[in-house]
Amino acid sequence: MEEKPFTNIRSLLRALAKALNLINHEVENHHEQTAYLAYCVGIEMGLEKEQIHTIIYAALLHDVGSIMLEEPASITEIESRAEEYAQIGADMLRDLPYFSGIASVIEYCQTNWQDIVSAGNETLECARMASIIHLADAASLCLDRSKRILNQVDDICGVIEGGREKYFMPEAVDAFLNLRQYELPWLDAMENPSFLMYFTGDMHKVSLQKAAELTKLISRIIDYRSSFTAMHSAGVAATAVELAKLCGMSEENCLKMEIAGNLHDVGKLVVPRAILEKPGKLTKEEFNVIKEHTYFTRLILMDIDGFEEIANWAAFHHEKLNGRGYPFHFGGDQLDLGSRIMAVADIFSAITEIRPYRPSMSKEQAIRVLREDVENEAIDGSIVDLLIANYEQIDSSRDRASREAGKRYFDYIGEKGQE
């Protein structure tokens, strides 16, 4: 397949940052505000374009380690454990292609400048960029939406000036204080911080093949939230690809199905872990929370350049041919082949995995459930027939992918527990 550009790192990272906002609405726009203010400081300091991009992306993801929180947390709780989450976030990103430089910056982004200097790291480029983010993070926390932003500027600058040398790099403080003479940076920081992402250029364009590899890695970050999701996304992706091949999909569309499977549950970041892993039956209120996740999956993925079709395939996995699915209530005439495959892949993976409330189903039990769903006009019978006819092949691929993902998750958790 020709390695032509399909999407770009900027777009993928913007979506990942947006996904982080789902953990708690209190942090909404915090990452974007931090990135925007860091961008303004970097420009004021005359940094190179590549440095500016690294700062923006690292700022967007500076709290990615907070994904390990047991429950959605307030911004106050996240900030109280900021250094811990910075280290976790750096560890998550370090081995990912394109992300190693960002990881190095995130590792230092909650370290006070005096500690960087004491360690002899003040000349490290990553530490200097991280100090800009540390400053921008602190400034973002000072923004008060209940007050007019231009009337807050002097007070915010006073806070940052008070942290010179102890908390923040002096050159970054000087650059930040220079922003006091302008109105636009402050207005944009409060009202429209995410707009800068549309003017930063398509850095690091990637092919569809590379996008599939990257989203597999990105899904691991998202899936660290729960051992259940850690195994499920990988199983759905593997099942969806096998079914897509059997349905005669092109190589390009099979890769899109893999991406959709990897990211189909990204919206579950909005669901508290206590609900995801509840051993008993969900209450009506808890199930209503679960119903939100596919809406947010589509909202996030539609924001990625080139992902329009992928977003639909990923987000429609709880829709039913009879129109009784959720949350869009689409019927069979609105669900294309990719959406139908994803629905079958999700159900098959769910019933053949170990869940908090039951063991995995046997082949006979799984087939019975799938056929009942076909009889109820929930899922496509022709796709189910293909799955049953190739059961061992598909189940083997699903099981292998789920086990590999589960091992990565538990190995990571084990390493963290020993530190």
C-alpha positions in Angstrom: 0.0 0.0 0.0 1.3 3.5 -0.9 2.4 5.3 2.2 0.5 8.5 1.5 -0.4 10.9 4.3 -3.7 10.1 6.1 -3.7 12.2 9.2 -1.1 14.0 11.5 0.3 13.9 15.0 -1.2 17.3 15.8 -4.7 16.0 15.2 -4.2 12.8 17.1 -2.7 14.6 20.1 -5.5 17.2 20.1 -8.0 14.4 20.3 -6.1 12.7 23.1 -6.0 15.9 25.1 -9.8 16.3 24.5 -10.3 12.8 25.8 -8.4 13.7 29.0 -11.0 16.4 29.7 -13.6 13.6 30.1 -12.0 12.4 33.3 -13.6 15.4 35.0 -15.3 18.5 33.6 -13.5 20.6 36.1 -10.3 20.2 34.1 -12.0 21.1 30.8 -9.9 23.6 28.9 -7.1 23.5 31.5 -4.8 21.6 29.2 -5.7 23.8 26.2 -5.2 26.9 28.3 -1.8 25.7 29.6 -0.7 24.9 26.0 -1.9 28.2 24.7 -0.1 30.2 27.4 3.1 28.1 27.0 2.9 28.8 23.3 2.6 32.6 23.9 5.7 32.5 26.2 7.6 30.4 23.7 6.9 32.9 21.0 7.8 35.8 23.2 11.1 34.0 23.9 11.8 33.5 20.2 12.0 29.7 20.3 12.3 27.7 17.2 9.2 26.3 15.5 10.0 22.7 16.4 10.5 23.7 20.1 7.1 25.5 20.0 5.4 22.4 18.7 7.0 20.2 21.3 5.9 22.6 24.1 2.3 22.7 22.8 2.0 18.9 22.6 3.7 18.3 25.9 1.4 20.9 27.6 -1.7 19.3 26.1 -0.6 16.0 27.6 1.1 17.2 30.8 -1.5 15.5 33.0 -1.9 12.3 31.0 -0.6 10.4 34.1 -3.8 11.3 35.9 -5.6 8.7 33.8 -4.5 6.3 36.5 -6.8 7.9 39.1 -9.2 5.6 40.8 -12.1 8.0 40.2 -12.5 11.3 38.3 -10.5 13.9 40.3 -10.7 17.6 40.8 -8.0 19.8 39.3 -6.9 20.4 42.9 -6.3 16.7 43.5 -4.4 16.3 40.2 -2.2 19.3 41.0 -1.5 18.0 44.5 0.0 14.8 42.9 1.4 16.6 39.8 5.0 15.4 40.0 3.8 11.8 40.4 1.5 12.1 37.4 4.2 13.8 35.3 6.5 10.8 35.9 3.7 8.3 35.1 2.8 10.3 31.9 6.4 10.3 30.8 6.7 6.6 31.3 3.5 6.0 29.3 4.7 8.0 26.3 8.4 7.3 26.3 8.5 4.3 24.0 5.9 5.6 21.5 7.1 6.7 18.1 7.1 10.6 17.8 6.4 10.9 21.5 9.8 10.4 23.1 10.7 14.1 23.0 7.3 15.0 24.4 7.8 12.4 27.2 11.2 14.0 28.2 9.5 17.4 28.6 6.6 16.0 30.5 9.0 14.3 32.9 10.3 17.7 34.1 7.1 19.8 33.6 6.1 19.7 37.3 9.7 20.2 38.6 10.5 23.5 40.3 13.3 25.5 38.6 15.5 25.6 41.7 15.4 21.7 41.7 16.3 21.6 38.1 19.3 23.9 38.7 20.3 22.0 41.8 20.4 18.8 39.7 22.6 20.6 37.1 19.9 20.2 34.4 19.3 23.9 33.7 20.9 23.7 30.3 18.9 20.7 29.1 16.5 21.7 26.3 13.7 19.5 27.6 14.0 20.9 31.2 13.9 24.5 29.9 10.8 23.7 27.8 9.2 22.0 30.7 9.7 25.0 32.9 7.7 27.1 30.4 4.9 24.6 30.8 5.2 24.6 34.6 4.8 28.4 34.5 1.8 28.2 32.0 0.2 25.5 34.1 0.4 27.7 37.2 -1.0 30.7 35.3 -3.9 28.7 33.9 -4.9 27.7 37.4 -5.1 31.4 38.3 -7.7 32.2 35.6 -11.1 32.9 37.1 -14.0 32.7 34.7 -16.2 34.6 37.2 -14.1 37.8 36.6 -13.2 39.8 33.6 -9.8 38.5 32.3 -8.1 41.8 31.6 -8.8 42.8 35.2 -7.0 39.7 36.4 -3.7 40.2 34.4 -1.8 42.2 37.1 -2.6 39.7 39.8 -1.7 36.7 37.7 1.6 38.3 36.7 2.2 39.0 40.4 1.9 35.3 41.2 4.3 34.3 38.4 6.8 37.0 39.3 6.7 35.7 42.9 7.8 32.3 41.6 10.9 33.6 39.7 13.9 31.3 40.2 12.3 29.2 42.9 9.5 27.7 40.8 10.0 29.1 37.3 12.9 29.8 34.9 13.7 33.5 35.0 13.7 33.9 31.2 10.2 32.4 31.0 9.0 34.7 33.7 10.3 37.7 31.8 8.6 36.6 28.6 5.3 36.0 30.5 5.4 39.4 32.1 5.9 41.0 28.6 2.5 39.6 27.7 1.0 42.2 30.1 1.1 44.8 27.4 -1.2 42.9 25.1 -5.0 42.1 25.4 -5.4 39.3 22.8 -3.3 36.5 24.5 -5.4 36.9 27.7 -8.7 37.0 25.9 -7.8 33.9 23.9 -6.5 32.1 26.9 -9.8 32.5 28.7 -12.3 32.2 25.8 -10.7 30.2 22.9 -7.4 28.5 23.9 -7.8 25.6 21.6 -7.8 27.7 18.4 -4.0 27.7 18.3 -4.1 24.0 17.2 -5.5 25.0 13.9 -2.5 27.3 13.1 0.4 25.2 14.2 0.9 23.3 10.9 0.5 19.6 10.1 3.5 18.5 11.9 4.6 14.8 11.3 2.0 13.7 8.7 1.4 10.0 9.0 0.1 7.3 6.7 -2.9 5.1 7.4 -0.6 2.2 8.3 1.3 4.4 10.8 -1.9 5.8 12.2 -3.1 2.2 12.9 0.1 1.6 14.8 -0.1 4.8 16.7 -3.7 4.4 17.7 -2.9 1.0 19.1 -0.3 2.6 21.3 -2.6 5.5 22.2 -5.4 3.1 23.1 -3.0 1.5 25.6 -2.7 4.9 27.3 -6.5 5.3 27.5 -6.9 1.7 28.6 -4.7 2.1 31.6 -7.8 3.4 33.4 -9.1 -0.1 33.9 -7.9 -3.7 33.5 -11.2 -4.5 31.8 -10.8 -1.9 29.0 -7.1 -2.8 28.7 -8.0 -6.2 27.3 -11.3 -5.3 25.6 -10.2 -2.7 23.1 -7.4 -5.0 21.8 -9.9 -7.9 21.5 -12.5 -5.8 19.6 -9.8 -4.5 17.2 -8.5 -8.0 16.4 -12.1 -9.4 15.9 -13.1 -6.5 13.7 -10.1 -6.9 11.4 -10.7 -10.7 11.0 -14.4 -10.0 10.2 -13.6 -7.2 7.8 -11.3 -9.5 5.9 -13.9 -12.2 5.7 -16.4 -9.6 4.5 -14.1 -8.6 1.6 -13.1 -5.2 2.8 -10.1 -3.6 1.2 -6.7 -3.5 3.0 -7.3 0.2 3.6 -10.7 -0.3 5.2 -9.3 -3.2 7.3 -6.8 -0.8 8.7 -9.6 1.7 9.4 -11.5 -1.1 11.2 -8.4 -1.7 13.4 -8.2 1.9 14.3 -11.9 2.0 15.1 -11.6 -1.0 17.3 -8.6 0.4 19.1 -10.4 3.6 20.0 -14.1 2.5 20.1 -14.2 2.9 23.9 -12.2 6.1 24.2 -15.4 7.7 25.5 -15.4 5.5 28.5 -13.0 7.9 30.1 -16.2 9.7 31.1 -17.3 6.6 33.1 -16.0 6.2 36.7 -13.9 3.1 37.3 -16.3 2.0 40.0 -19.0 1.6 37.4 -16.7 0.0 34.8 -15.6 -2.7 37.2 -18.7 -3.1 39.3 -19.2 -6.8 40.0 -23.0 -6.6 40.3 -25.8 -5.4 38.2 -25.8 -1.7 37.3 -28.5 0.6 38.5 -30.5 2.6 36.0 -28.5 5.7 36.9 -25.2 3.9 36.4 -26.3 2.4 33.1 -27.3 5.9 31.9 -23.6 7.0 32.6 -22.5 4.0 30.5 -24.8 5.1 27.7 -22.9 8.4 27.3 -19.6 6.8 26.3 -20.2 6.2 22.6 -21.4 9.8 22.1 -18.1 11.0 23.5 -16.2 8.5 21.4 -17.7 10.0 18.3 -17.2 13.6 19.5 -13.5 13.0 20.1 -12.7 10.9 17.0 -14.6 13.3 14.6 -12.1 15.9 15.6 -9.2 13.9 14.1 -8.3 14.8 10.5 -9.4 11.9 8.1 -11.3 10.0 10.8 -14.8 10.8 9.8 -15.7 7.2 8.7 -13.6 5.7 11.5 -15.5 7.8 14.1 -18.8 6.4 12.9 -17.6 2.8 12.9 -16.2 3.2 16.4 -19.1 5.1 17.9 -22.0 3.0 16.5 -21.0 -0.3 18.2 -24.1 -0.2 20.5 -26.5 0.7 17.8 -28.9 -2.1 16.6 -30.5 -2.9 13.3 -34.0 -2.6 15.0 -33.2 1.0 16.1 -33.2 0.1 19.8 -29.5 0.7 20.5 -28.0 3.7 22.0 -27.4 6.7 22.0 -28.2 7.5 18.4 -31.0 5.0 17.9 -30.0 4.4 14.2 -31.7 1.6 12.3 -30.4 -0.8 9.7 -30.7 1.6 6.9 -28.3 4.0 8.7 -25.7 1.4 9.7 -23.1 0.5 7.0 -20.9 -2.6 6.9 -18.2 -1.2 9.1 -20.7 -0.2 11.8 -22.3 -3.7 11.6 -19.0 -5.4 11.9 -18.0 -3.3 14.9 -21.3 -4.1 16.7 -20.7 -7.9 16.3 -17.0 -7.6 17.2 -17.9 -5.7 20.4 -20.5 -8.2 21.5 -18.3 -11.2 20.6 -15.3 -9.8 22.5 -17.5 -8.9 25.5 -19.1 -12.3 25.9 -15.9 -14.3 25.4 -13.8 -12.2 27.9 -13.7 -12.5 31.7 -15.9 -9.8 33.1 -16.1 -8.5 36.7 -19.5 -10.0 37.1 -19.1 -13.4 35.2 -16.5 -15.8 33.6 -16.0 -15.9 29.9 -18.6 -17.8 27.8 -17.9 -21.1 26.1 -18.2 -21.4 22.3 -21.7 -22.9 22.6 -22.9 -20.1 24.9 -21.4 -17.4 22.8 -23.0 -18.7 19.6 -26.3 -18.9 21.4 -26.1 -15.3 22.5 -25.1 -14.1 19.0 -27.9 -16.0 17.3 -30.4 -14.6 19.8 -29.3 -11.1 19.0 -29.7 -11.9 15.3 -33.2 -13.2 15.9 -34.0 -10.0 17.8 -32.8 -8.0 14.8 -30.1 -6.4 16.8 -27.0 -7.4 14.7 -26.3 -8.6 11.2 -26.9 -12.3 10.7 -24.6 -12.6 7.7 -21.7 -11.3 9.7 -22.5 -13.6 12.6 -22.6 -16.6 10.2 -19.1 -15.7 9.0 -17.9 -15.5 12.6 -19.4 -18.9 13.5 -18.0 -20.5 10.4 -14.5 -19.2 11.3 -14.9 -19.3 15.1 -11.6 -20.8 16.1 -9.6 -18.5 13.8 -11.4 -15.3 15.1 -11.5 -16.4 18.7 -7.8 -17.2 18.6 -6.9 -13.7 17.2 -9.1 -12.1 19.8 -7.7 -14.1 22.7 -4.1 -13.5 21.7 -4.6 -9.8 21.3 -6.5 -9.5 24.7 -3.9 -11.5 26.5 -1.0 -9.4 25.1 -2.8 -6.3 26.1 -3.7 -7.6 29.6 -0.1 -8.7 30.2 1.2 -5.2 29.3 -1.3 -3.6 31.7 -0.6 -5.9 34.6 3.2 -5.7 34.0 2.9 -1.9 34.1 0.8 -1.9 37.2 3.2 -4.3 38.9 6.2 -2.1 38.0 4.4 0.9 39.5 3.5 -1.1 42.6 7.2 -1.9 43.2 8.5 1.7 43.0 
